[in-house]
Structure formats: structure tokens, C-alpha cells
């Protein structure tokens, strides 16, 4: 479980013959980008003062991206244990869903939250080492 096995039948990268894993990782990346966009949108609409709006619209996603890059990205320089990574993911990705709620789209916020939760759950479940000490997907490379 979790080893990169090269290319699948149609030339797409797969993990242990599971093209859905690659699709889930692509979805994770899209969710991260959307979360930053939603934080930006919320920031620009959160205040009637132009200076505060610009500060929040630029600063909120910048801080989120910095936290993500330092602590939650696959090659983060300061990657904490799993509970810490999940906390950062919850703050950034959950913050995106809350931001969508904050701009007046509660149903969209619930959809974003549910898709995000499902994606993170699947991604973390399949990054775990296999019983017996096999290496996890994170950090492995094609032979």
C-alpha cells in the first residue's frame, strides 16, 4: 500500500494501480487553492474600510499559505506529527469554508466543508504506512 508504481494503462501516474489516489491528490491541491481564494474574497469584503479590506484580503490568505507551506505541505520544513498537520489543515481549509459562509453562502460553505473533510480523510488514511513498517506514500519516489 502506498508505493508509486509508475504509469498506468493510459499513461497517468498511479499509486499501486489506484488512479483514484492521484485524483484525490489533485482534488486536495484544488481545495487548497480554493481555500486561499475564499479567504481572499472574505478579506476584501469583511470591512467597509478600504485599508482594512486590502490588509485582510491579502494578509489572510498570505498567512494561511505561510502556515501551510511551513507545517502542512508534503515537503514542509517543519512538519509536525499528524495531529499538528491536521490542526493546520483544519485552520486553513476549514477557514476557507468559514470564509465562504462569511460572504453569505452557507450552503456552499457546507459543501466545501464536506468535500474537504472527505478528501483529507481519504488522503491521510492512504498515507499511513502499511502494517509491517512499509514506507508511506509521502516521500517515496518511483524506482
Secondary structure in CASP SS format (residue, H / E / C, confidence):
PFRMAT SS
TARGET T0000
AUTHOR 0000-0000-0000
METHOD secondary structure of the structure
MODEL  1
X C 1.00
X C 1.00
X C 1.00
X E 1.00
X E 1.00
X E 1.00
X E 1.00
X C 1.00
X C 1.00
X C 1.00
X C 1.00
X C 1.00
X E 1.00
X E 1.00
X E 1.00
X C 1.00
X C 1.00
X E 1.00
X H 1.00
X H 1.00
X H 1.00
X H 1.00
X H 1.00
X H 1.00
X H 1.00
X H 1.00
X H 1.00
X H 1.00
X H 1.00
X H 1.00
X H 1.00
X H 1.00
X H 1.00
X H 1.00
X H 1.00
X H 1.00
X H 1.00
X H 1.00
X H 1.00
X H 1.00
X H 1.00
X H 1.00
X H 1.00
X H 1.00
X H 1.00
X C 1.00
X C 1.00
X C 1.00
X C 1.00
X H 1.00
X H 1.00
X H 1.00
X H 1.00
X H 1.00
X H 1.00
X H 1.00
X H 1.00
X H 1.00
X H 1.00
X H 1.00
X H 1.00
X H 1.00
X H 1.00
X H 1.00
X H 1.00
X H 1.00
X H 1.00
X H 1.00
X H 1.00
X H 1.00
X H 1.00
X H 1.00
X C 1.00
X C 1.00
X C 1.00
X C 1.00
X C 1.00
X C 1.00
X C 1.00
X C 1.00
X C 1.00
X H 1.00
X H 1.00
X H 1.00
X H 1.00
X H 1.00
X H 1.00
X H 1.00
X H 1.00
X H 1.00
X H 1.00
X H 1.00
X H 1.00
X H 1.00
X H 1.00
X H 1.00
X H 1.00
X H 1.00
X H 1.00
X H 1.00
X H 1.00
X H 1.00
X C 1.00
X C 1.00
X C 1.00
X H 1.00
X H 1.00
X H 1.00
X H 1.00
X H 1.00
X H 1.00
X H 1.00
X H 1.00
X H 1.00
X H 1.00
X H 1.00
X H 1.00
X H 1.00
X H 1.00
X H 1.00
X H 1.00
X H 1.00
X H 1.00
X H 1.00
X H 1.00
X C 1.00
X C 1.00
X C 1.00
X C 1.00
X C 1.00
X C 1.00
X C 1.00
X C 1.00
X C 1.00
X C 1.00
X C 1.00
X C 1.00
X C 1.00
X C 1.00
X C 1.00
X C 1.00
X C 1.00
X C 1.00
END
